[in-house]
Amino acid sequence: MAVEGPGDVSTPDEYWSLLSGGRDALTPFPTDRDWPVAELLAGSFRDGYTPISNLGGFLSSATHFDPGFFGISPREAVAMDPQQRLALRLAWRAVENSGVNPDDLAGHDVGCYIGASMLEYGPPMSEYSEHSGHLLTGTSLGVISGRVAYILGLEGPALTIDTSCSSSLTALHTAVSAVRAGDCDLALTGGVAVLGAPGYFVEFAKQHALSADGRCRPYSAQAGGTVWAEGGAMFLLQRRSAAERDGRPVLAEVLACCLNSDGSTPGLTAPSESAQARLFQRAMDRAGVAPEDVDVVEGHGTGTRLGDRTELRSLSATYGACAPERGPVLGSVKSNIGHAQAAAGAMGLAKVLVSAEHGQIPPTLHAETPSDHIDWDAQGLRLARTLTDWPATAGRRIGAVSAFGMSGTNAHTILAMPDRRPRVEALC
């Protein structure tokens, strides 16, 4: 895998340091972008909006890119959505971190499945600019995956998938299905999110779903809205038997990856408790695990009142339906970095992988008083409050990851991570 996130995270080790240290990586709005920050902060108090706090989870590397490394001209690079640039960096690193030379993938049936959404980069194509001629490919959503396939010479399927906040886990589901079906031998999958403009902050302020103080509080009694973030993670998939044959460093086995939709709810973006519960149960059935077998659930946990309430109740009805202290530990990385939108599921998956590798579960921040939407004492869910040990059972650790899109598409995956920590031999 490869990962980039707020807090100057550019490697899995740096990601783990952020999480295990209980750090909040939110920072003021970036000054190296053409954003009307003063007007945003002053204007957010008009018309009954939720105030826009000067905080978000921003990538310090968003403007960093070496076009020459990828054979791209500087003029074309500027016209490229930074999400394309991030996807290229992550794809290259994920392949290298898997012990594969990226140049060796050209001409082979390697797929590319990336979750992403349009995030307002660049001028309108109808207006002439110095970058005209590159804007169509530079800002096309489909070209995010296509650009990676083009640069690496991948000849398997290349899809960019947009189901809003569940995009990257939906991409994972699609990639897993493709590898299992034989559509490709290897597949790059993950998600990216870089804000080209601050429109998401404005829209959620209008909907009173933005955190007024700029802190994301998943599963907390004080949760009052989400905070937007940037980031990305990429993973290289291969059949387990082939990965073991080739000597790859196996981080996890996907036991189950499931999707469904909310269907009709009181509102287009309103989540469905019953749909989420059905999804969780289907994933457990497909993975062949019971609630007490799952050690960790990395939830969607946006810190919004309606979203958290719905998710907690669906989790309580499924994963929580076992004896207290036997169920999974619940957490959300959004408390550390904010809501990375289409990349949220990929960032959650990366969190579970680095946590399993280190045998510890990092804390979920800003939840000093857990939400009262469920009875924590009466069921098996426990909220991750401190850095705690994550022991292996029968040589593996089992974790689950959720992502729910405002599109209505829900995604849930269950993974088994081999115990990769070195064993210390007793001296005698």
PEZI-V145804 format. One line per field, one symbol per residue. ss: DSSP state (@ for helix, = for strand, . for the rest). phi: phi as a letter, one per 30 degrees, with the letter a starting at -180 (. if undefined). psi: psi as a letter, one per 20 degrees, with the letter a starting at -180 (. if undefined). Layout:
# PEZI-V145804
ss->???
phi->???
psi->???
This chain:
# PEZI-V145804
ss->.====...=..@@@@@@@@@......=.........@@@@@@@............==.........@@@@...@@@@@@..@@@@@@@@@@@@@@@@....@@@@....======...................@@@@@...@@@@@@@@@@.....====..@@@@@@@@@@@@@@@@@@....========.....@@@@@@@@...=.........=.....=.==.========.@@@@@@.......=========...........@@@@@@@@@@@@@@@...@@@..===......@@@@@@@@@@@@@@..........===..@@@@.=.@@@@@@@@@@@@@@@@@@.==........=.....@@@...==....==...=..=========....==========..........
phi->.bbbaeiidbbedddddddddicccdbdedccbdcdddddddddddhiddecddbaccddcdccacddecicdeddddddeedddddddddeddddddicdedddeicdccbbbdabdbicideddcdbdcejcddddcddddeddddddddidcddbbccbbidcedddddeddedddddidadbbdblababddadedddddddchccddciccbdicdcdblcbdbblabbbccaeeddddddiddddacddabbbabdidbeaecddcdddddddedddddddibceddddbcdddhdidddddeddddddddbdddbdeicdddcaadddcbicdhdcedddddddddddddcibcddcdibecdecdbcddcbddbddcbdbdbddchiabcbbbcabcddjdcbbbbbccddcdddcddcb
psi->rqqqrrkkpjqhghghggghikqojqrrqqikqmpmgghghgiiirkjqpqoqlqrnqpijhjppnhhhjkpqhghhhippihggghggggghgggijkpohhiipjrmprooppqrpklprrqiipprijqhihghhjpghighhgghghikpjaqopppokcijghhhgggggghgghijhqhqppqbqqopoirkhhggghghjkjpphjjppmpkqhjpjrrpqrrrqqqqpqqqghhghgikqnohqpohqoqqaqhbpriqgjproghggghgghgggghikqrhihpgpoorgmijqggggggghhhghifhilrqqjiaqpprpihhgiaokdhjghhhgghggghghhikqoqqprklhoqqjirnhiiriqppohroqqnqqpkjrppqqpqppqiiipqqpqpqppqoipppoppp.
